[in-house]
């Protein structure tokens, strides 16, 4: 389905910053900038500015690498020329698609993978990122991101990921938009195959994230792209003035239902139990919304229609009673599963398929590290994934140092 990027962001705006007494500093206390000014403004103006108007002038600092003023958009699809698709194998080792050997190879390009790349690249490890055929991770199908620090007015998910990517590339990360098919972690260098190319790496950071879970109905699969979707921000636009269903009772379902009210004439929130799993504030938003009708104890048994979704066969999960409800769309928002498939033969996984980390970001194979949602089913936030990517890169670098593969770094490497 076509990706659509919303241009009608209505993210909540932050209230004007209040000056706190704790931020007050005397004239003498304030640091001097390169021009000799202490950056202080007149008392009445300073009180209205964040941090009392304190600012250090870095304009004469020549150490920084110039940063692009605008963030480039991500080009979707492989950044390599099409190649004949032959199965990757142990004897295959091709070089025609650019660099395939690295000290650190990162699999995945969400906040975890790209943060790992930024850190590894700044430590001069010139990482390769195998970004996946749909690079950027779940934030690419997220509209307003209001909880990522540093963006008081929120930011669109794709814009945030474009910035991550630009930052990783700025320091020399080589990014290839391909999926990993299989790996061999039996010896070093580790070997990974993607798009019929073999990559070799002294260390690997797995940051493949998680993806949407579907109900598993045959009719759901049949109508995918014809009214059934797992991404409100991608496809909501196509349901203007339509009546639609959203399945789930967690924050994703609540968020998607609320978002879809921008387009739909009515949103039926269909939850299999009589209590939501989502956070109180999001539950309240959905309950208060005049366009959202909540159906507790309700399951979808079948999606009905000719060429497109026309009706849903629903079931009362308590009484078993079935009935049909008109609907032109159905959004599935029942959670995610970890994208750990290629690694399961080599690493420990839990009952739900999440990779298990033994200590910090380490796995049971030395030199293989894990970051982000592929192991974290507790926090699952962009900011925690990014933090995890940072930790994995630092762990990888320290491990490479300990192996004597790279020289010991200094603290300033980061
Ligand atoms: P959750 O696991 O929290 O919720 C999944 C929901 O789907 C549950 O209500 C569950 O029902 C229901 N469900 C699961 N399987 C089925 C099925 N086969 N048929 C019908 N219903 C089913 O996943 P979410 O994706 O909602 O949230 C994941 C995490 O991400 C949470 O920690 C959440 O807080 C966070 N999040 C935060 C957001 C934000 O802050 N803006 C936005 C989105 C997510 P039941 O309750 O009966 O188990």
Boltz pocket constraint, residues with backbone or C-beta under 6 A from the ligand:
constraints:
  - pocket:
      binder: B
      contacts: [[A, 214], [A, 215], [A, 247], [A, 248], [A, 249], [A, 250], [A, 251], [A, 252], [A, 253], [A, 255], [A, 270], [A, 272], [A, 273], [A, 275], [A, 276], [A, 277], [A, 278], [A, 279], [A, 333], [A, 334], [A, 335], [A, 336], [A, 377], [A, 378], [A, 379], [A, 380]]
      max_distance: 6.0
